[in-house]
Amino acid sequence: MARIYIETFGCQMNEADSQYIADRASSAGYDIASKPEEANVLVLNTCTVRDNAERRAYGRMNHFKVLKEADPGVRLVVMGCLAEQDRDRMQTLAPHVDAVFGTKELVQLGDQLQSWQPLFDDIDFTDERALLMPLGGSADAVTDAFSHLRGFVTVQRGCSYYCTFCIVPHVRGRFDHRPMREILAEVEGLIASGAREVMLVGQTVNAWKDPATGEDFGDLCKAVGALPGLERLTFISPHPKDFTEKIIADLASVPQLNPRVHLPLQSGSDAMLRRMNRKYTMTQFREKVDLIHRYLPEWAITTDVIVGFPGEADTDFDATLEYVKTGVFSNAFMFIYSIRRGTPAARWEQVPGEVSAERFKRLLDAQNASTRAYHDRKIGTTVRALIVGPSKKDASKLATKTLDNVTVIAPMPDDYDEALYAREPWLDVDISTARVWGCTGTIVRRAERFHEEGVRIVQPVVSLL
């Protein structure tokens, strides 16, 4: 049987695109492979937001070249943002790539996979491939007992804001919003398939507007929240500019929404925000935070921060550092600025690398203290979390995610059975310790539905005799 391997770099938008391709491939008769050396078609879904992601993608293409050399029948496909940006250049840098599909060509890639499928039906892997050393990597879209519990629904593609550091509008285009009726139908399908949590995905998700009616993101969340059977709802990634009081009030009226919001700051300096073309000031950002605290007081706020953006002076960085030190963010994704070809900031004078590195360490230390304090507050409480599966670092433990997106690791209960825990995936965990990365604890209940009390898990009796 034909087999396809998918590896994804980048954001949740890419994850959603990979899932679409996996669904198309499965419908065409492919199995989803967990190792590249076991597949007929290799798909790299690439990112170009930062230089590291771009270099990793090209490095991975070169890793896969050995599979092509061992078996010329293997097809190597590159999709995603880097494919859109480097469509012509990629054929020179990686001539062994068989096909390149940009961000707007998902349907065409699905059609191509369908046309290739008959070529692989009766093909066995060659001895040369069998002898290859494992190529590693992290497979995406491989279904397991818990895959159906979380679903991604793309509501909007592209961005029209043109931040001076960002390549997204150039590779994904301007705003393109899906009609509400299509979104609701897709969510209904996920609920019917057993999804306990649905994530609405968009490059600037809260800028969504229905193309026909003009209904906004708050209206969308209320409509999704009204669907029968929906247990939990979340979304990624919003822009501070598009959070109006009306939208935030609408979110507060949807009880299924998970209590977390990602609010990308990027910099705490008005001068840097202007250079970044972020379209808000720090005063306006604080106003958004105040609205969230007023309407959604229990919600955790996470953020993105860039250090070492061109022109960032000590005073600009200090403004960012001082704001982060207030503890407003439960967690943060922080990056040293990376030049992106084709963006205005790439042409500006750059901050010296050693300066950026020193600033990054100070900012990381400050945020880590806030994140650890946030996790410390969970010690002694019982949290409800959705199972992820066995921990990747310790197969004797289970990984879970709380509603505010904190990782919780706990020893695998004695009654653990994959089918049982897929059927009853909501776990109550007594939190005992906290770290920067998350928490640890003991699973005390499991439930089929979020609002059910669940079944108490009997802990093993330890004899001291």
GIHU-V922308 format. One record per residue. N is the residue number from 1. RES is the residue in one small letter. BURIAL is 1 if it has 16 or more other C-alpha atoms within 10 Angstrom, else 0. Layout:
N/RES/BURIAL, N/RES/BURIAL
//
This chain:
1/m/0, 2/a/1, 3/r/1, 4/i/1, 5/y/1, 6/i/1, 7/e/1, 8/t/1, 9/f/1, 10/g/1, 11/c/0, 12/q/1, 13/m/1, 14/n/1, 15/e/1, 16/a/1, 17/d/1, 18/s/1, 19/q/1, 20/y/1, 21/i/1, 22/a/1, 23/d/0, 24/r/1, 25/a/1, 26/s/1, 27/s/0, 28/a/1, 29/g/1, 30/y/1, 31/d/1, 32/i/1, 33/a/1, 34/s/1, 35/k/1, 36/p/1, 37/e/1, 38/e/1, 39/a/1, 40/n/1, 41/v/1, 42/l/1, 43/v/1, 44/l/1, 45/n/1, 46/t/1, 47/c/1, 48/t/1, 49/v/1, 50/r/1, 51/d/0, 52/n/0, 53/a/1, 54/e/1, 55/r/0, 56/r/0, 57/a/1, 58/y/1, 59/g/0, 60/r/0, 61/m/1, 62/n/1, 63/h/0, 64/f/1, 65/k/1, 66/v/0, 67/l/1, 68/k/1, 69/e/0, 70/a/1, 71/d/1, 72/p/0, 73/g/1, 74/v/1, 75/r/1, 76/l/1, 77/v/1, 78/v/1, 79/m/1, 80/g/1, 81/c/1, 82/l/1, 83/a/1, 84/e/1, 85/q/1, 86/d/1, 87/r/1, 88/d/0, 89/r/0, 90/m/1, 91/q/0, 92/t/0, 93/l/0, 94/a/0, 95/p/0, 96/h/1, 97/v/1, 98/d/0, 99/a/1, 100/v/1, 101/f/1, 102/g/1, 103/t/1, 104/k/1, 105/e/0, 106/l/1, 107/v/0, 108/q/0, 109/l/1, 110/g/1, 111/d/0, 112/q/0, 113/l/1, 114/q/1, 115/s/0, 116/w/0, 117/q/1, 118/p/0, 119/l/0, 120/f/1, 121/d/0, 122/d/0, 123/i/0, 124/d/0, 125/f/0, 126/t/0, 127/d/0, 128/e/0, 129/r/1, 130/a/0, 131/l/0, 132/l/0, 133/m/0, 134/p/0, 135/l/0, 136/g/0, 137/g/0, 138/s/0, 139/a/0, 140/d/1, 141/a/1, 142/v/1, 143/t/0, 144/d/0, 145/a/0, 146/f/1, 147/s/0, 148/h/1, 149/l/1, 150/r/1, 151/g/1, 152/f/1, 153/v/1, 154/t/1, 155/v/1, 156/q/1, 157/r/1, 158/g/1, 159/c/1, 160/s/1, 161/y/1, 162/y/1, 163/c/1, 164/t/1, 165/f/1, 166/c/1, 167/i/1, 168/v/1, 169/p/1, 170/h/1, 171/v/1, 172/r/1, 173/g/0, 174/r/0, 175/f/1, 176/d/1, 177/h/1, 178/r/1, 179/p/1, 180/m/1, 181/r/0, 182/e/0, 183/i/1, 184/l/1, 185/a/0, 186/e/1, 187/v/1, 188/e/1, 189/g/0, 190/l/1, 191/i/1, 192/a/0, 193/s/0, 194/g/1, 195/a/1, 196/r/1, 197/e/1, 198/v/1, 199/m/1, 200/l/1, 201/v/1, 202/g/1, 203/q/1, 204/t/1, 205/v/1, 206/n/1, 207/a/1, 208/w/1, 209/k/1, 210/d/1, 211/p/0, 212/a/0, 213/t/0, 214/g/0, 215/e/0, 216/d/1, 217/f/1, 218/g/1, 219/d/1, 220/l/1, 221/c/1, 222/k/1, 223/a/0, 224/v/1, 225/g/1, 226/a/0, 227/l/0, 228/p/0, 229/g/0, 230/l/1, 231/e/1, 232/r/1, 233/l/1, 234/t/1, 235/f/1, 236/i/1, 237/s/1, 238/p/1, 239/h/1, 240/p/1, 241/k/1, 242/d/1, 243/f/1, 244/t/0, 245/e/0, 246/k/0, 247/i/1, 248/i/1, 249/a/1, 250/d/1, 251/l/1, 252/a/1, 253/s/0, 254/v/1, 255/p/0, 256/q/1, 257/l/1, 258/n/1, 259/p/1, 260/r/1, 261/v/1, 262/h/1, 263/l/1, 264/p/1, 265/l/1, 266/q/1, 267/s/1, 268/g/1, 269/s/1, 270/d/1, 271/a/1, 272/m/1, 273/l/1, 274/r/0, 275/r/1, 276/m/1, 277/n/0, 278/r/1, 279/k/0, 280/y/0, 281/t/1, 282/m/1, 283/t/0, 284/q/0, 285/f/1, 286/r/0, 287/e/0, 288/k/1, 289/v/1, 290/d/0, 291/l/1, 292/i/1, 293/h/0, 294/r/0, 295/y/1, 296/l/1, 297/p/0, 298/e/0, 299/w/1, 300/a/1, 301/i/1, 302/t/1, 303/t/1, 304/d/1, 305/v/1, 306/i/1, 307/v/1, 308/g/1, 309/f/1, 310/p/1, 311/g/0, 312/e/1, 313/a/0, 314/d/0, 315/t/0, 316/d/1, 317/f/1, 318/d/1, 319/a/0, 320/t/1, 321/l/1, 322/e/0, 323/y/0, 324/v/1, 325/k/1, 326/t/0, 327/g/1, 328/v/1, 329/f/1, 330/s/1, 331/n/1, 332/a/1, 333/f/0, 334/m/1, 335/f/1, 336/i/1, 337/y/1, 338/s/1, 339/i/1, 340/r/1, 341/r/0, 342/g/0, 343/t/1, 344/p/1, 345/a/1, 346/a/1, 347/r/0, 348/w/0, 349/e/0, 350/q/1, 351/v/1, 352/p/0, 353/g/0, 354/e/0, 355/v/0, 356/s/1, 357/a/0, 358/e/0, 359/r/1, 360/f/1, 361/k/0, 362/r/0, 363/l/1, 364/l/1, 365/d/0, 366/a/1, 367/q/1, 368/n/1, 369/a/1, 370/s/1, 371/t/1, 372/r/1, 373/a/1, 374/y/1, 375/h/1, 376/d/1, 377/r/0, 378/k/1, 379/i/1, 380/g/0, 381/t/0, 382/t/1, 383/v/1, 384/r/1, 385/a/1, 386/l/1, 387/i/1, 388/v/1, 389/g/1, 390/p/1, 391/s/1, 392/k/0, 393/k/0, 394/d/0, 395/a/0, 396/s/0, 397/k/1, 398/l/1, 399/a/1, 400/t/1, 401/k/1, 402/t/1, 403/l/1, 404/d/1, 405/n/1, 406/v/1, 407/t/1, 408/v/1, 409/i/1, 410/a/1, 411/p/1, 412/m/1, 413/p/1, 414/d/0, 415/d/0, 416/y/0, 417/d/0, 418/e/0, 419/a/0, 420/l/0, 421/y/1, 422/a/1, 423/r/1, 424/e/1, 425/p/1, 426/w/1, 427/l/1, 428/d/1, 429/v/1, 430/d/1, 431/i/1, 432/s/1, 433/t/1, 434/a/1, 435/r/0, 436/v/1, 437/w/0, 438/g/1, 439/c/1, 440/t/1, 441/g/1, 442/t/1, 443/i/1, 444/v/1, 445/r/1, 446/r/1, 447/a/1, 448/e/1, 449/r/0, 450/f/1, 451/h/0, 452/e/0, 453/e/0, 454/g/1, 455/v/0, 456/r/0, 457/i/1, 458/v/0, 459/q/0, 460/p/0, 461/v/0, 462/v/0, 463/s/0, 464/l/0, 465/l/0
//
